[in-house]
C-alpha cells in the first residue's frame, strides 16, 4: 500500500471539497418549486399561470431564465420559484431582441 504524504492528502482533499460543492449546486437548483398563486409576492404582482394579456407572457419577459421551450422556468422576480412560461405578472418587461 502506498503511503500518502501531506501534499497528496491536501490535493485530494481540495478536489473532494470542490466536487462536493459543485454537486451541491445542482441539488439546490433542482429543489425549486412551482410558484403558487397564493404566494404573497405573486399576489402583490398579480401573477397568473395563464396570461390574459395579448402578446405578454413569462416566455417573452426579460426576467425569465433557463432553457426556452420548458413550461416551468426560473424567474429573477421570484427567487427559488418556477413560473409557467404562459404566465404573466405586473413586472413583465419585453425581452430584448
Protein Blocks (a to p, Z undefined) as FASTA:
>chain_A
ZZddfklmmmmmmmmmmmmmmmmmmmmmmmpccddfkbmklmmnopafbdfbghiafklg
ckbgcjehiabdcdfklghiacdfkbccfklccddZZ
